[in-house]
Amino acid sequence: MALDLCCLLWAHPGRRAEMHSYEDKVLALVADHGGVVRQRAIRSVRQRAIRSVRQRALCDDPDGPDELQIISIGDRAALDRFMADPRRTALAAERDSAIARTELFEVALVATPVTEETT
């Protein structure tokens, strides 16, 4: 059974571009370990009009992650092989200079309900 993961990433201040560049490189290796990057989202730098104060506070959270990834990979052993891939570990200095914090956890993927907005 596939292991579905969510990865949240925070860049060091002023290092978002470098973090995204690093992630471009290492995420290209996921397929070599039988995995797939299902979704990748980066924090928007555009300001949008938010109606409620509560929504505005949630959207402007300075402590939120700079990037989110949903990855599926065969099993824990495949994840361990990806994490230990010498091509990935060779980039450790690049990672350390760009990424301040990472959270990786298992998730259950669920179907998205179809609404008028999604059709």
Secondary structure, 3 states (H helix, E strand, C coil): CCEEEEEEEEECCCCHHHHHHHHHHHHCCHHHHCCEEEEEEECCCCCCCCCCHHHHHHHCCCCCCCEEEEEEECCHHHHHHHHHCHHHHCCHHHHHHHEEEEEEEECCCCCCCCCCCCC
